[in-house]
């Protein structure tokens, strides 16, 4: 059965799989936990729940899916194994959510 809703809370609690569309294109199809905790892109992250976006510049990309990003005030390391390797020096961002919903 397919159920269409614009209520994110309803989708996250009632569904076993969710498809997030933007401008008629599928952005991500996954179970609710994956959609919430590992959004495929910035649109999905901002569409589903609250998030903190950290704009940064990619400092280096490691072969195991990790990368090092340079923030305005510090450096941090974040895993991003599902995304293709970005180029060092290019724009990059990471979204994070609090541990409790």
C-alpha positions as CSV (number, residue, x, y, z in Angstrom):
1,X,0.0,0.0,0.0
2,X,1.2,3.5,-0.7
3,X,0.2,6.3,1.6
4,X,1.0,9.9,0.7
5,X,1.5,12.5,3.5
6,X,3.3,15.8,4.0
7,X,3.3,15.2,7.8
8,X,6.9,14.1,8.6
9,X,6.0,12.8,12.1
10,X,3.2,10.7,10.7
11,X,5.6,9.3,8.0
12,X,8.3,8.5,10.5
13,X,5.9,6.7,12.9
14,X,3.6,4.8,10.5
15,X,5.9,3.7,7.7
16,X,8.3,0.8,7.2
17,X,9.8,2.6,4.1
18,X,9.7,6.3,3.1
19,X,10.4,8.0,-0.2
20,X,11.3,11.7,0.0
21,X,10.6,13.6,-3.2
22,X,11.8,17.1,-4.2
23,X,10.6,18.7,-7.4
24,X,9.3,15.4,-8.7
25,X,12.5,13.4,-8.1
26,X,13.2,10.8,-5.5
27,X,15.8,12.1,-3.0
28,X,16.0,9.0,-0.8
29,X,14.1,5.8,-0.2
30,X,14.8,4.0,3.1
31,X,13.4,3.0,6.5
32,X,12.4,5.8,8.9
33,X,15.5,5.4,11.1
34,X,17.9,5.6,8.1
35,X,16.0,8.7,6.7
36,X,16.3,10.4,10.0
37,X,19.8,9.5,11.1
38,X,21.5,9.3,7.7
39,X,19.8,11.6,5.2
40,X,21.1,11.3,1.7
41,X,21.4,15.0,1.1
42,X,20.8,18.5,2.6
43,X,17.2,18.6,1.3
44,X,16.3,15.3,3.1
45,X,18.1,16.5,6.3
46,X,16.2,19.8,6.4
47,X,12.9,18.2,5.3
48,X,12.8,15.5,8.0
49,X,13.3,16.9,11.5
50,X,15.6,19.4,13.0
51,X,19.3,19.4,12.2
52,X,22.5,21.4,12.7
53,X,24.3,22.2,9.4
54,X,28.0,22.7,9.6
55,X,29.3,24.3,6.4
56,X,33.0,23.5,5.8
57,X,35.8,23.1,3.3
58,X,37.0,19.5,2.7
59,X,40.6,19.3,3.8
60,X,41.4,15.7,2.8
61,X,39.6,12.5,1.8
62,X,40.7,9.2,3.2
63,X,40.4,5.9,1.2
64,X,38.1,4.3,3.8
65,X,35.2,6.7,3.4
66,X,36.3,9.2,6.1
67,X,37.3,12.7,5.4
68,X,38.7,15.7,7.3
69,X,36.8,19.0,7.0
70,X,38.0,22.5,8.0
71,X,35.4,24.5,9.9
72,X,35.8,28.3,10.5
73,X,37.3,27.6,14.0
74,X,38.4,24.0,14.0
75,X,39.0,20.7,12.2
76,X,36.8,17.7,12.6
77,X,36.7,14.2,11.1
78,X,33.4,12.7,9.9
79,X,32.5,9.5,8.1
80,X,30.6,9.7,4.9
81,X,30.9,6.2,3.3
82,X,27.8,6.4,1.1
83,X,28.9,9.5,-0.8
84,X,31.4,9.7,-3.6
85,X,34.7,11.2,-2.6
86,X,34.7,15.0,-2.8
87,X,37.7,17.0,-3.8
88,X,40.0,18.6,-1.2
89,X,39.5,22.3,-1.1
90,X,35.9,22.1,-2.3
91,X,32.7,22.9,-0.4
92,X,31.4,20.3,2.0
93,X,28.8,20.2,4.7
94,X,27.7,17.8,7.4
95,X,24.3,17.7,9.2
96,X,24.0,16.4,12.7
97,X,21.1,15.6,15.0
98,X,20.9,15.5,18.7
99,X,20.9,12.0,20.3
100,X,17.3,12.3,21.5
101,X,14.3,13.0,19.3
